[in-house]
Amino acid sequence: MRIERDTPIPLHYQLQRLIRQQIESGTLRPGDQLPTEQELCREYQMSRTPVRQALAVLAQEGVIYRRAGVGTFVSERRPGSQVNPELRALFGTKLAGQLLHHARRRWNQNPATPPLTLSTEHCFSGALRQRLNEATARGAAPDLVELDALYLTDYAHAAYLTALPHLGAGWDDLLATELEPGIHQSYTVQNALFGLPVQAEVTGVWLRQDWFAAAGLEPPETWSAFEAALEYFTRPTSRWRFGHHHALAFPGGTSRPTSTLRALLPVIWSAGGTLVTTTGELASPDDAVCAALERLRSLVQQGYIAPESRHADSRLPPRQLARGEVAMTLGGTYDWPILEAASGWSKEEALRTHLSFQPLPSAASASQPTTAIVSSGWCITQQSKAPQLGERLLRSLAEDDELAAPYLASLQLSPFRRVNRHLAESHPWLAPQVALLRAARPLPAWKEQARISRFLQRMFAEILWEERPLRITVRRTFHYLGLLLEK
């Protein structure tokens, strides 16, 4: 480890962690004398204030001790003085917290390992990154944090996270074969693994299956059939019959731009367009991208889209569907917990009678998948006081043979093939979702992901709701994105 000056992590914490790692690796042994404050200042090119702060914390924790007039030394490890290990974790999805507590319980059942204390904080995913940023700036980041794969690259480059080099020989190769296609690459930055995926979802269309059946309509498999269904559910007679307000809703608000990206990028794919090249670079805005956006704008102009979508966050559209206010939504399998809570239906009643989920229909000319992978995983922060302990816990979680139970209970997909095989065999609704996951493609992940998502969300808003000139708006947005990615 070296001192990073272009990160928000305080210098005193970086030095504290560096000295701690030197002790843990055996570079510094019990009884060894540390360099003086002046020597540390010269070696790491920092002022005396962060050096004193780092040494004060280590002395308070008993890692080092000071002898007046002599120097600072590494403490001896006294038999029986080790307290039970503890990890602190911050997460945004209920399933991620359940899985970590599941791993902790399994860990504590092993008589060969000391009992592990796990302190967790659940934070709504929209505020999780702010919470992590604030804690890191104070030098108080948790040991483990659940991060959306879209933001992992950003945090890895900003030195918030540590790579996972200690998981054991062959571990990375094992993950490459055990994880579902498209997921492993989302957690690898500059050939290093920075997180363990624990949750995988897919984007698509939710629809009121009971309404389609009552109207004698089949779920749409082509874009023209999709438009015909939207037209049917926009008719006054259909609204009177089913009591809804609009045919379709999706998250278009500015509070979480990534939700808009997840919902609407597949529309571009459905027309054969793309935002990135096969090498991961920003693509040129071609006719397919403009055709997809024109197609989407026509849905707004014809009154098919709920006007609330303009300002909706990711939670509003599934609630509208559950309350019978719209016939369809653009979203993902990650909407299921909200649908269940808002509708009051039981799982079996909802999925067998009221709802169905499918990929976004594509144009006849488009051959690429229109379903995106949405995943999150556990990462270890640079400020973790027990990174190797965190890695061991994550490995035990991935190797757990009983891992399917939490996923099955919540009807959510796993990033692991073996778990999804069990899920597909255990519940009829999950089988087609597993197939969708294996055919899906990851969303593009860049440095400056938050800013890029805001640029794209703004492009969608200007074209759909403000009716700005389409091609000029697209070219301007891609120009700004190109400048941002060159930084």
C-alpha positions as CSV (number, residue, x, y, z in Angstrom):
1,M,0.0,0.0,0.0
2,R,1.2,3.5,-0.7
3,I,-0.1,7.0,0.3
4,E,-2.7,8.2,-2.2
5,R,-3.1,12.0,-2.3
6,D,-5.8,12.2,-4.9
7,T,-8.5,10.5,-2.8
8,P,-10.9,11.6,0.0
9,I,-9.3,9.1,2.4
10,P,-7.6,11.1,5.2
11,L,-3.8,10.9,5.2
12,H,-3.6,10.0,8.9
13,Y,-5.9,7.0,8.2
14,Q,-3.8,5.9,5.2
15,L,-0.6,6.0,7.3
16,Q,-2.3,4.2,10.2
17,R,-3.5,1.4,7.8
18,L,0.0,1.2,6.2
19,I,1.7,0.7,9.6
20,R,-0.9,-1.8,10.6
21,Q,-0.3,-3.8,7.4
22,Q,3.4,-3.8,8.0
23,I,2.8,-5.3,11.4
24,E,0.4,-7.9,10.1
25,S,2.7,-9.0,7.3
26,G,5.7,-9.3,9.7
27,T,7.7,-6.4,8.2
28,L,7.4,-4.9,11.7
29,R,7.5,-7.4,14.5
30,P,6.6,-7.2,18.2
31,G,9.3,-5.1,19.9
32,D,10.5,-3.4,16.7
33,Q,11.0,0.3,17.0
34,L,9.1,2.5,14.5
35,P,10.7,5.5,12.7
36,T,10.4,8.8,14.5
37,E,7.7,11.3,13.7
38,Q,10.2,13.3,11.7
39,E,11.4,10.3,9.8
40,L,7.8,9.3,8.9
41,C,7.1,12.9,7.7
42,R,10.1,12.7,5.4
43,E,9.4,9.2,4.1
44,Y,5.8,9.8,3.3
45,Q,6.0,13.5,2.5
46,M,3.4,14.7,4.9
47,S,3.1,17.1,7.8
48,R,3.5,16.2,11.4
49,T,-0.2,16.5,12.2
50,P,-1.4,13.4,10.3
51,V,1.6,11.4,11.5
52,R,0.8,12.2,15.1
53,Q,-2.9,11.4,14.6
54,A,-2.1,8.0,13.1
55,L,0.3,7.1,15.9
56,A,-2.1,8.3,18.5
57,V,-4.9,6.0,17.2
58,L,-2.5,3.0,17.0
59,A,-1.3,3.6,20.5
60,Q,-4.9,3.9,21.8
61,E,-5.7,0.6,20.2
62,G,-2.7,-1.1,21.8
63,V,-1.1,-1.8,18.5
64,I,2.0,0.2,19.4
65,Y,3.3,1.8,22.6
66,R,5.5,4.7,23.4
67,R,8.4,5.1,25.9
68,A,9.3,8.6,26.8
69,G,12.7,9.6,25.6
70,V,13.2,6.3,23.8
71,G,10.7,5.9,21.0
72,T,7.7,4.0,19.7
73,F,7.5,0.2,19.5
74,V,5.3,-2.5,18.2
75,S,3.3,-4.1,21.0
76,E,3.6,-7.8,22.0
77,R,0.6,-10.0,21.4
78,R,-0.4,-11.4,24.8
79,P,-2.0,-14.8,24.9
80,G,-5.7,-14.4,25.6
81,S,-5.7,-10.7,24.9
82,Q,-7.4,-10.9,21.5
83,V,-11.0,-9.9,21.6
84,N,-13.6,-11.4,19.3
85,P,-13.3,-10.2,15.8
86,E,-15.8,-7.6,14.6
87,L,-16.9,-6.3,11.2
88,R,-19.0,-3.3,10.4
89,A,-21.1,-3.4,7.2
90,L,-23.3,-0.9,5.3
91,F,-25.9,-2.2,2.8
92,G,-28.8,-0.9,0.7
93,T,-30.8,-4.0,-0.1
94,K,-32.5,-6.3,2.3
95,L,-31.3,-9.4,0.7
96,A,-27.6,-8.4,0.9
97,G,-28.0,-7.9,4.7
98,Q,-29.7,-11.2,5.1
99,L,-27.0,-13.0,3.2
100,L,-24.2,-11.4,5.3
101,H,-26.0,-12.4,8.6
102,H,-26.4,-15.9,7.1
103,A,-22.7,-16.1,6.5
104,R,-22.0,-14.8,10.1
105,R,-24.2,-17.4,11.6
106,R,-22.5,-20.2,9.6
107,W,-19.1,-18.8,10.7
108,N,-20.0,-18.8,14.3
109,Q,-21.2,-22.5,14.1
110,N,-17.6,-23.5,13.2
111,P,-15.7,-24.3,16.5
112,A,-12.4,-23.7,14.7
113,T,-13.1,-19.9,14.3
114,P,-13.5,-17.3,17.0
115,P,-17.0,-15.9,17.3
116,L,-17.6,-13.0,14.9
117,T,-19.5,-9.9,15.8
118,L,-21.2,-8.2,12.9
119,S,-22.6,-4.7,13.1
120,T,-24.8,-3.7,10.2
121,E,-26.4,-0.5,9.0
122,H,-29.2,-0.6,6.5
123,C,-29.4,2.6,4.3
124,F,-31.8,3.1,1.4
125,S,-29.7,2.6,-1.7
126,G,-30.3,6.2,-2.9
127,A,-28.5,7.6,0.2
128,L,-26.0,4.8,0.6
129,R,-23.2,6.4,-1.5
130,Q,-23.6,9.7,0.4
131,R,-23.3,7.8,3.7
132,L,-20.2,6.0,2.5
133,N,-18.6,9.2,1.3
134,E,-19.2,11.0,4.6
135,A,-17.9,8.1,6.7
136,T,-14.8,7.8,4.5
137,A,-14.0,11.5,4.8
138,R,-14.2,11.1,8.6
139,G,-11.9,8.1,8.5
140,A,-14.8,5.9,9.7
141,A,-15.8,3.8,6.7
142,P,-17.3,0.4,7.4
143,D,-15.3,-2.7,6.7
144,L,-17.8,-4.0,4.1
145,V,-20.2,-2.0,1.8
146,E,-22.7,-3.2,-0.7
147,L,-22.2,-1.4,-4.0
148,D,-24.2,-1.4,-7.2
149,A,-21.9,-2.8,-10.0
150,L,-22.4,0.5,-11.9
151,Y,-20.5,2.4,-9.2
152,L,-17.9,-0.1,-8.4
153,T,-15.4,1.1,-11.1
154,D,-15.7,4.7,-9.8
155,Y,-15.0,3.7,-6.2
156,A,-12.2,1.4,-7.1
157,H,-10.4,4.1,-9.1
158,A,-11.0,6.6,-6.3
159,A,-9.2,4.2,-3.8
160,Y,-12.3,3.8,-1.6
161,L,-12.0,0.0,-2.0
162,T,-9.4,-2.7,-1.7
163,A,-8.9,-5.5,-4.1
164,L,-9.5,-9.1,-2.9
165,P,-6.1,-10.7,-3.4
166,H,-6.2,-13.2,-0.4
167,L,-9.2,-15.3,-1.4
168,G,-6.9,-18.2,-2.3
169,A,-5.4,-19.8,-5.3
170,G,-7.7,-20.4,-8.2
171,W,-10.5,-18.3,-6.6
172,D,-10.7,-15.8,-9.4
173,D,-10.8,-18.5,-12.0
174,L,-13.5,-20.3,-10.0
175,L,-15.7,-17.1,-9.9
176,A,-15.2,-16.6,-13.6
177,T,-16.8,-20.0,-14.3
178,E,-19.3,-20.1,-11.4
179,L,-20.8,-16.6,-11.9
180,E,-23.5,-16.1,-14.5
181,P,-22.3,-14.6,-17.8
182,G,-21.8,-10.8,-17.8
183,I,-21.5,-10.5,-14.0
184,H,-17.8,-11.4,-13.3
185,Q,-16.5,-8.6,-15.5
186,S,-18.5,-6.0,-13.7
187,Y,-16.5,-6.6,-10.5
188,T,-13.1,-6.6,-12.1
189,V,-11.1,-3.4,-12.5
190,Q,-7.7,-3.3,-14.1
191,N,-7.6,-7.2,-13.8
192,A,-8.2,-7.1,-10.0
193,L,-11.3,-8.4,-8.3
194,F,-12.9,-5.7,-6.2
195,G,-16.2,-7.2,-5.0
196,L,-18.2,-10.4,-4.5
197,P,-21.5,-10.2,-6.3
198,V,-24.4,-11.3,-4.1
199,Q,-27.5,-10.1,-6.0
200,A,-28.4,-10.3,-9.7
201,E,-31.5,-8.9,-11.4
202,V,-32.7,-8.2,-15.0
203,T,-34.6,-5.4,-16.6
204,G,-37.8,-5.8,-18.6
205,V,-41.5,-5.1,-18.6
206,W,-43.9,-5.8,-15.8
207,L,-47.6,-6.1,-16.9
208,R,-51.0,-6.9,-15.4
209,Q,-51.4,-10.4,-16.7
210,D,-55.0,-10.6,-15.4
211,W,-55.9,-7.5,-17.5
212,F,-54.3,-8.9,-20.6
213,A,-56.2,-12.2,-20.2
214,A,-59.5,-10.4,-19.6
215,A,-58.9,-8.4,-22.8
216,G,-58.0,-11.4,-24.8
217,L,-54.5,-10.0,-25.4
218,E,-51.2,-12.0,-25.5
219,P,-48.1,-10.5,-23.8
220,P,-46.4,-8.5,-26.6
221,E,-43.3,-10.2,-28.2
222,T,-42.6,-7.5,-30.8
223,W,-42.5,-3.7,-30.7
224,S,-45.6,-3.4,-32.9
225,A,-47.5,-5.7,-30.5
226,F,-46.2,-3.6,-27.6
227,E,-47.5,-0.4,-29.2
228,A,-50.8,-2.1,-30.0
229,A,-51.2,-3.1,-26.3
230,L,-50.3,0.5,-25.2
231,E,-53.0,1.8,-27.6
232,Y,-55.6,-0.6,-26.3
233,F,-55.0,0.3,-22.6
234,T,-55.1,4.0,-23.5
235,R,-58.6,3.8,-24.9
236,P,-61.3,5.4,-22.7
237,T,-63.3,2.2,-22.8
238,S,-60.3,0.2,-21.5
239,R,-59.7,2.8,-18.7
240,W,-63.3,2.6,-17.7
241,R,-63.2,-1.2,-17.7
242,F,-60.0,-1.7,-15.6
243,G,-60.0,1.6,-13.7
244,H,-56.4,2.6,-14.5
245,H,-55.1,6.0,-15.6
246,H,-52.4,5.3,-18.2
247,A,-50.9,2.4,-20.1
248,L,-47.2,2.6,-19.1
249,A,-45.0,4.1,-16.5
250,F,-41.2,4.2,-15.9
251,P,-38.7,6.0,-13.6
252,G,-37.6,9.3,-15.3
253,G,-36.9,11.5,-12.3
254,T,-33.6,13.1,-11.4
255,S,-33.2,11.7,-7.9
256,R,-31.8,8.4,-9.2
257,P,-30.6,8.8,-12.8
258,T,-29.3,5.2,-12.9
259,S,-32.9,4.0,-12.6
260,T,-33.8,5.9,-15.8
261,L,-30.7,4.5,-17.5
262,R,-31.7,0.9,-16.5
263,A,-35.3,1.4,-17.8
264,L,-34.6,3.2,-21.0
265,L,-31.2,2.0,-22.3
266,P,-32.9,-1.4,-23.3
267,V,-35.2,0.7,-25.6
268,I,-32.1,1.8,-27.5
269,W,-30.9,-1.8,-27.6
270,S,-34.4,-2.8,-28.9
271,A,-33.8,-0.8,-32.0
272,G,-30.2,-2.1,-32.6
273,G,-28.5,0.9,-31.1
274,T,-25.8,1.1,-28.4
275,L,-24.0,3.6,-26.2
276,V,-20.7,1.7,-26.0
277,T,-18.5,-0.2,-28.4
278,T,-17.4,-3.8,-27.9
279,T,-14.1,-2.4,-26.4
280,G,-16.0,-0.4,-23.8
281,E,-15.6,3.0,-25.4
282,L,-18.3,5.5,-26.1
283,A,-20.1,4.8,-29.3
284,S,-21.0,7.4,-32.0
285,P,-24.7,8.3,-31.9
286,D,-26.0,6.4,-35.0
287,D,-29.4,6.3,-36.7
288,A,-30.5,3.3,-34.5
289,V,-30.0,5.4,-31.3
290,C,-32.0,8.3,-32.7
291,A,-34.7,5.9,-34.1
292,A,-35.1,4.4,-30.6
293,L,-35.5,7.8,-29.0
294,E,-38.0,9.0,-31.6
295,R,-40.0,5.8,-31.0
296,L,-40.0,6.5,-27.3
297,R,-41.0,10.1,-27.8
298,S,-43.9,9.1,-29.9
299,L,-45.2,7.0,-27.0
300,V,-45.2,10.1,-24.8
301,Q,-46.8,12.2,-27.5
302,Q,-49.7,9.7,-28.0
303,G,-50.5,9.8,-24.3
304,Y,-49.4,6.3,-23.5
305,I,-47.0,7.2,-20.8
306,A,-48.1,8.3,-17.3
307,P,-47.0,12.0,-16.9
308,E,-45.8,11.2,-13.4
309,S,-42.9,9.3,-15.0
310,R,-41.1,12.5,-15.8
311,H,-40.4,13.0,-12.1
312,A,-40.8,9.4,-10.8
313,D,-38.1,7.7,-8.8
314,S,-37.6,3.9,-9.0
315,R,-40.3,3.2,-6.4
316,L,-43.2,5.0,-8.0
317,P,-43.9,2.9,-11.2
318,P,-44.2,-0.5,-9.4
319,R,-46.5,1.1,-6.8
320,Q,-48.6,2.5,-9.7
321,L,-48.8,-1.0,-11.2
322,A,-49.7,-2.7,-7.9
323,R,-52.4,-0.1,-7.2
324,G,-54.0,-0.6,-10.6
325,E,-53.1,2.8,-11.9
326,V,-51.1,1.6,-15.0
327,A,-51.2,-1.6,-17.1
328,M,-47.4,-1.9,-17.6
329,T,-44.1,-0.6,-16.3
330,L,-40.5,-0.5,-17.5
331,G,-38.3,-1.7,-14.6
332,G,-36.8,-5.0,-13.5
333,T,-37.1,-8.0,-11.3
334,Y,-35.7,-5.8,-8.5
335,D,-39.1,-4.2,-8.3
336,W,-40.7,-7.3,-6.9
337,P,-40.3,-6.4,-3.1
338,I,-42.1,-3.0,-3.8
339,L,-44.8,-4.7,-5.9
340,E,-45.4,-7.2,-3.1
341,A,-45.6,-4.6,-0.4
342,A,-47.8,-2.1,-2.3
343,S,-50.3,-4.7,-3.6
344,G,-51.0,-6.8,-0.5
345,W,-51.1,-9.9,-2.7
346,S,-49.3,-13.0,-1.6
347,K,-46.3,-14.1,-3.7
348,E,-48.2,-17.0,-5.3
349,E,-51.3,-15.0,-5.9
350,A,-49.4,-12.1,-7.5
351,L,-47.2,-14.2,-9.8
352,R,-49.8,-16.7,-10.8
353,T,-52.8,-14.4,-11.2
354,H,-52.0,-10.7,-11.5
355,L,-48.5,-10.1,-12.8
356,S,-46.0,-11.3,-15.4
357,F,-42.5,-10.2,-16.3
358,Q,-40.8,-10.4,-19.7
359,P,-38.0,-8.8,-21.7
360,L,-38.7,-5.5,-23.6
361,P,-39.9,-6.4,-27.1
362,S,-37.5,-5.5,-29.9
363,A,-37.9,-4.3,-33.5
364,A,-37.7,-7.1,-36.1
365,S,-34.3,-5.7,-37.2
366,A,-32.7,-5.9,-33.8
367,S,-30.9,-9.1,-32.9
368,Q,-29.2,-8.2,-29.6
369,P,-30.6,-8.8,-26.2
370,T,-32.9,-6.2,-24.7
371,T,-32.4,-7.2,-21.1
372,A,-29.8,-5.7,-18.9
373,I,-28.1,-7.2,-15.8
374,V,-28.5,-5.2,-12.6
375,S,-26.3,-6.5,-9.8
376,S,-24.8,-5.5,-6.4
377,G,-22.0,-7.0,-4.4
378,W,-20.1,-6.8,-1.1
379,C,-16.8,-4.8,-1.3
380,I,-14.1,-4.2,1.3
381,T,-13.1,-0.6,2.0
382,Q,-9.6,0.7,2.1
383,Q,-10.3,1.8,5.7
384,S,-11.3,-1.6,6.9
385,K,-9.5,-2.6,10.1
386,A,-9.8,-6.3,9.2
387,P,-9.7,-6.7,5.4
388,Q,-8.5,-10.3,5.5
389,L,-11.3,-11.3,7.9
390,G,-13.8,-9.7,5.6
391,E,-12.4,-11.6,2.6
392,R,-12.7,-14.9,4.6
393,L,-16.3,-14.2,5.4
394,L,-17.1,-13.4,1.8
395,R,-15.5,-16.6,0.6
396,S,-17.4,-18.6,3.1
397,L,-20.6,-17.0,1.8
398,A,-19.8,-17.8,-1.8
399,E,-19.0,-21.4,-1.0
400,D,-22.0,-22.0,1.2
401,D,-24.1,-25.0,-0.1
402,E,-27.2,-23.6,1.6
403,L,-27.1,-20.3,-0.1
404,A,-30.2,-20.8,-2.1
405,A,-32.7,-20.4,0.8
406,P,-32.5,-16.6,1.2
407,Y,-32.9,-16.1,-2.6
408,L,-35.9,-18.5,-2.8
409,A,-37.6,-16.9,0.2
410,S,-37.5,-13.5,-1.5
411,L,-37.9,-14.8,-5.1
412,Q,-34.8,-13.0,-6.2
413,L,-32.0,-14.2,-8.5
414,S,-28.4,-15.0,-7.6
415,P,-25.2,-14.2,-9.4
416,F,-24.1,-17.9,-9.0
417,R,-25.0,-20.6,-11.5
418,R,-25.4,-23.4,-9.0
419,V,-27.8,-21.4,-6.9
420,N,-29.9,-20.4,-9.9
421,R,-30.1,-24.0,-11.1
422,H,-31.7,-24.8,-7.7
423,L,-34.0,-21.7,-7.9
424,A,-35.2,-22.6,-11.4
425,E,-36.0,-26.1,-10.3
426,S,-37.7,-24.9,-7.1
427,H,-40.1,-22.2,-8.4
428,P,-41.9,-22.0,-11.8
429,W,-41.7,-18.2,-11.8
430,L,-37.9,-18.1,-11.3
431,A,-37.1,-20.5,-14.2
432,P,-37.7,-18.0,-17.0
433,Q,-36.0,-15.2,-15.1
434,V,-32.9,-17.3,-14.8
435,A,-33.0,-17.8,-18.6
436,L,-33.3,-14.1,-19.1
437,L,-30.3,-13.4,-16.8
438,R,-28.1,-15.8,-18.8
439,A,-29.0,-14.0,-22.0
440,A,-28.8,-10.5,-20.6
441,R,-26.0,-8.0,-21.0
442,P,-24.3,-5.7,-18.4
443,L,-25.0,-2.0,-18.3
444,P,-21.9,0.1,-19.2
445,A,-19.9,1.1,-16.1
446,W,-17.5,4.1,-16.3
447,K,-15.5,6.3,-14.1
448,E,-17.6,9.3,-13.2
449,Q,-20.7,7.1,-13.4
450,A,-22.9,9.4,-11.4
451,R,-22.2,12.4,-13.7
452,I,-22.6,10.3,-16.9
453,S,-25.9,8.9,-15.7
454,R,-27.1,12.5,-15.0
455,F,-26.1,13.6,-18.5
456,L,-28.0,10.7,-20.1
457,Q,-31.0,11.2,-17.8
458,R,-31.0,14.8,-18.9
459,M,-30.9,13.8,-22.6
460,F,-33.9,11.6,-22.1
461,A,-35.8,14.4,-20.3
462,E,-35.1,17.0,-23.0
463,I,-36.1,14.6,-25.8
464,L,-39.2,13.0,-24.2
465,W,-40.7,15.8,-22.2
466,E,-39.3,19.1,-23.5
467,E,-39.4,18.1,-27.2
468,R,-35.9,19.5,-27.9
469,P,-34.5,18.8,-31.4
470,L,-33.6,15.1,-31.2
471,R,-30.4,14.7,-33.2
472,I,-28.9,18.0,-31.9
473,T,-29.6,16.9,-28.3
474,V,-28.1,13.5,-28.9
475,R,-25.0,14.8,-30.5
476,R,-24.5,17.4,-27.8
477,T,-24.9,14.9,-25.1
478,F,-22.4,12.4,-26.6
479,H,-19.9,15.3,-27.1
480,Y,-20.0,16.2,-23.4
481,L,-19.8,12.5,-22.5
482,G,-16.7,12.2,-24.7
483,L,-15.0,15.1,-23.0
484,L,-15.9,13.7,-19.6
485,L,-14.5,10.3,-20.3
486,E,-11.2,11.8,-21.7
487,K,-10.4,13.4,-18.3
